[in-house]
């Protein structure tokens, strides 16, 4: 049933996923976390939701254009289910906006494997990373993913290594010009502090810590399985897999640095996890086993979410 719906790319899949997420977003805000918004705040939250829904089209474009998965909609399904497991991420506007720009970053980096317009793609990716830092200063660590992509695809051209610094300078000039016009020059010094906001109370909460530990273990297992599977046919997908796993690791590091009751950068790791989950589902050849795994993949997030509501 599930594989017959999401096993193909149909417009109905987007309608199902985005309708669910639209309703789920407001459920989380108004009922799970009891948020109250005025008219202006409601407009802001609606715009954030619009950008979140747009992220699904970016995710789908990345995996289809670069043939990271087969022709199905499992990636956007898992991307949604991860939000059900971690509903608190939907209350962090900074994480939603940062994640959108980082998706644009990884889109350009993965497309570098065509070896066409390398420098333009490096510049674009670096610029999107710098835009993402406007919401999480530690997102600047994703420049390491840019440098890793350079090392993987075209490391011998020295000028490639200088391109990210040109993007940083361009972003600084644009930002500073805007801040001068708005008379808010102190923003850069106030925002880019790169302080580690480790909140022990957040991790001492057994619900938060257990979800994060299990989540990390599952992704680790999926990564190992991915390399075992891709190691036999050659290096086709293995380079891209390395890149998205490194992307996941950077997101996990940022999550450790700044997670609290208000900040939830774990959202930044959802894209690579959704891709790895999709690759695992695709590796299951027996239809009945695949269907059972898909049922459990939906059933477990729902149980986790309902448990969170009961224990809240």
Secondary structure, 3 states (H helix, E strand, C coil): CHHHHHCCCCHHHHHHHHHHHHHHHHHHHHHHCCCCCCHHHHHHHHHHHHHHHHHHHHHHHHHHHCCCCCCCCHHHHHHHHHHHHCHHHHHCHHHHHHHHHHHHHHHHHHHHHHCCCHHHHHHHHHHHHHHHCCCCHHHHHHHHHHHHHHHHHCCCCHHHHHHHHHHHHHHHHHHHHHHHHCCCCCHHHHHCCCCCCCCHHHHHCHHHHHHHHHHHHHHHHHHHHHHHHHHHHCCCCHHHHHHHHHHHHHHHHHHHHHCCCCCCHHHHHHHHHHHHHHHHHHHCCCHHHHHHHHHHHHHHHHHHHHHHHHHC
